[in-house]
Amino acid sequence: MGAWTVLQERQAMLLDPAIRNWVLIPIMLVMVLVGIVRHYVTVLLNGTPKKADLKSARETKALQRAAILRAHGSHLPEQAFQARKSYLSEAFEKGTYLKEPIGNNKPKGNLMSDPAYVETMMDGMKKNIMNIVPQTVIMGWINFFFSGFVLIQLPFPLTIRFKSMLQRGIETQDMDVTWVSSLSWYFLNLFGLQSVFTLILGSGHAADAMRDMQAMSTMGMGAAAGPQMGPTGQPQDMHKVFLGEKENLDLAEHEWGLDDVETRLLVKYGKKPRSVLVDKRTKALASSSASASASSSPPAALAAAAAARSKKGRRQV
């Protein structure tokens, strides 16, 4: 900490208070005001919220339901898990949740002939324009009037890697990393004013420039606003998506979350040694390997193994 103090004294610079009053604060105020104006203009351009397409939402919720079943199936008894698994697998294979029949659910050749696609693309263009134009104007204004200004010094030390981020527009190799240029102050406000916008405009505001930048690649296409889109922006064949999810369900294995819960509870509070759980897990692995070897046995052995599993499931319930 002593070396940092010596470096501060060696590179001490006195900034004119006018820089704070006419450069530092105005840049921050302009960005706050532009963000507020941008929020209300975006609300006016969007108009009334669109009603979600029931069939498209049904497709999405079916996929989410299968994903939740795979992730949290251990909270269900084995019979309930297997029933949901078989029902969803059969529905995905038959195309029960498809928006259109299987024969008609193919990507269209000309996307511009689809009104839903054109509408979602125009919405994405509006959001991109409301994001690009204000930021371009502010950056040009700062570069024209305040290029090369040093505004503030950060009160903590930083490594040399931050120099290119904090001193944009200033070609000085010997200046300490903690000094911030006017252009870098703009970027710090761009990333750091989101909490201020949330405090003023509430959650879900349209002044979040970073969120719109992330949505540029998808052109603002939501699952309920139009057709499902792939990574390349083309409509997905939802029947293939459902078949892929069916394969994931077929590979999912059930492990009852309350299996040996009384033993685990006693081990947790020190009433039984931990070796009891290890022995039970070893026996469970041995039984699973035995059932796997029995899969190549005659049908009678398979029927007996299935009856034993169903009897075990009834005891767990």
N, C-alpha and C positions, 0 to 999 in steps of 0.2 A: 504493500500500500504506500510505502514511502517513495518507491520509484515512480508510482503514478502521480504523487503530489509534485515531485520534482519535474516530471514531464509537463504537468499542467502549468507550473510556474514558468517553464522555459518557453512554452508556446501560448502564453496568455495574450489574448487579443481583446481590445475594448471595442464593442460594437456600438454604433450610434443608436440611441433610443428611437430615432426616426425609423430605423429598419424594423423594429418591433411594431411601431404604430402604423406604418404605411406599407409593410410587406408581409410580415409574419401573420398578424391578426387578419388583415384583409383576405389573404389567400384562404385561410380557414373559414372565414365567414362566407366568402363567395362559394366555396364548395358545399357548405351546409345549405345555403339558399338554393343553389342549383339542384342539390339532391331533393329538397322539398318540392321545388317546382317540377322536377322530373317525375316525382311520385304522383302528383295530381294530374299531370299531362298523361301519364301512362294509364291512370285510372279512367280518364275521359276517353282515351283511344280504345281501351278494352271494352268499354260499354258494360252492358249487363252480363253477369256470369252465365256461361253456357251450361245447360243441363247435361249431365253425364249420360252417355249412351249406355242403355241398360245391358245390351248384348256384349259390348266391348268390356264393360265393367265385370260382367259375368265371366268372361274369359280370364281376365286378370285375377279375379278373386279365386277362381278354381285353381290356378297355378299357385297362388299364395297359400291356399288351403293344403295343397299337397306338400309344399315346402314346410309348413308348420307341422304337419303330421310327421314328416321325416325328422325334423329337428327336436320335437317334443313328444314323440310317441312313447317314450319311457314313462310318461305320467299316466298312460292308459293301460288297462289290463290287456292281456294278449288277445282275448277274443274281440274286444272293441277295436284294437289296433288292426287286427287282420280283417275285420269287417270293413273298416274305413279304407284300408289299403286295397282290398279286392274291388270295392265299389268304385273308387277313383280310377283304378287301373282299367276297369271295364268301361267306365265313362270316357276316359281319354282315348281308348282304342276305338270306340264307336263314334266319337265326335259329338257327345251329348252336349258339351258346353261350347261348341263352335258357334260363332256368329252367323255363319252361313253353312249350308250343307257341305259335305266333304268334296263333292265334285266341283263346287263353285268357289271353294276357298283357296284360290291360287292367286299369286301376285299379278296384278294387271300390267299389261304392256305399257300403256301410256298413263303415267301418274298424273299428268296435268288434266286428264279427263275426270279425275276423282274430285268432286267438290270438297269433300272433307280434307283431302290432302292439300288442296289449294288454300283452303281457309286457314289451316294450321300453319302453312308456310308463310302466309301473309301476317299472321299474328307474330310469328317468330321474327319476321323482317321489321315489324313495328318496334318490337322490344330491342332489336339490335340497333336500330336508328336512334332510339331514345337513349341508348347507352353510348354509342360511338360519338355522336355529334357533340353533346356537352363536354365529354372528356377531351375531345380534340380541340374544342374552342378554349377550354381552360388551360390546357398544356401550351397551346400557341400563345395565349396571353401571358403566361408566366415566362416562356422563353423570350418573348419580345421585350417585355418591360423589366423583368427581374433576372435576366441571365447573368450568372456569375456571382450572385449575392450569397453571402454567408449569413445565416439567420440566427441559429442557436447552437449551443454546445450541450451535448448530453452529459448528465451528471455522473456517469459511470463509464469505466473503461471498456473498450471493445478491441477485438483482434483486427488485423489488417484486412481480413476477408470482407469486412463491412464497408471498406473505403469506397468501392465502386457503387455500393447501394446508397450510401449517405452523402456522397459528394459528386453527384452527377452534374455535369456542366462546369466543373472546376478542375482544370488540369494542373494540379499541384501535388507533387509527390511527397513533399515534406510536411504537409499539413496533418495535424493530428486527426485520427479517425473519428473522434467524437464531434467534430464540427459538421453541421448539416447545411447543405445548399438549398436554394429555393426550389429547384426541381425535385430534389429528394423529399423536401417538406410536402410537396404535392402528393407524392406517392405514399408517404406516411399517413397523410390525411385520407387518402383513398382507401387504405386498408384499415384505418383506425377509427373512422367516424361511424361505423355501422351501429355501435352501441348508442351513439347520440341520436341517430335516425330512429332506432327502436324506441328510445325514450320519448322522442317528439311525435313520431307517426304511429307507434305501436308495432307489434309483431306482424310479420307478413307484408311489410311495406315494399314498394317498388323502387326505392332509392338504393337498393343494394346492388352496386355495380358489379361486384365480384360474382354474385349469384347469377346475374345475366350473362357474364362472360363464360361461366361454366355451362350455361344453357345454350350458348351459340351453336355448339356442335350438333345439338338435337333440334335446333330451329324452333324451340318452344313447343315441341310435340308431346302432349300428354297422352296417357293411356286411354282416358275417357273422351278426349276431344276428337279422336279420329282413329285411323287404322293403326295397329301395332307396327312399330318401325324397328328394323334391325340396325346393326351398327353402321351400315352404309347408307342409311336413310331410306331403304327400300322396304315395302310392306312384307311382313313375315308370313310364312305359311304356318298358321297356328296349329294345323293338324300335326305337322312335324314337331312343333314345340311340345305339344301334348304327348306325342309318342316318346320324345326324349324324357319328359317328366315321368312317364309310365315306367321307363327303364330304371330311372332313379328310385322309384317306389319299389320295383321288384327287387332291387339290390338292398333295400333298407331292411335291417334286422331289428327285431324287437328285443329289448332288455327291460324287464319290469323294474321300475324304480324303487318299488317297495319290497323287492326280493331280499330276504334276510334282514329286514329292517330292525327287528328286535335284537339280533346279534350285533349289528352295527351300532345300535344305540348303547348296548351294554359295553361294547369295546370303547366307544367314545368317552364314557364316564368311568372307565377303568375297572369295570366289574368283571370283564373277561379279557384274556390276553389277545393281542393282535394276531397271533398265530392262528387263531380260530378262523378268522376271515381268509387267511392265506390257504388253509386247508380246504375250506369250502370252495374257493375259487379254483383250486387245483382239481377238485372233484368235478366241478362244473365243466372245466375244460376237457376232462377225460370223458364225461358223458356226451359232450358235444361232438368230440371226435368219434365216439362210438356210434352216435346217430348218423354222422356223415358216412361212416363205413357201411352202416345199415341201409343207406340209400341205394346201394348196388345189390341188395339182398332180394329175395323173392317178395311178391306182393303181400304175402301173409305177414312177413316181418315188418313191412312198411305200414300195414294197417295197425299192427300192434304198437308201433312207435307213435303213430298219430293218435291212437286212443290214449296212450300214456301222456302225451303232451296236452291233450284236451282235459284229461283228469287233473293234471297239475294246474292248468289254468283255472279250473273251477275251484280248486282249493285256494288259489291266490285271491280270487274274487271274494 
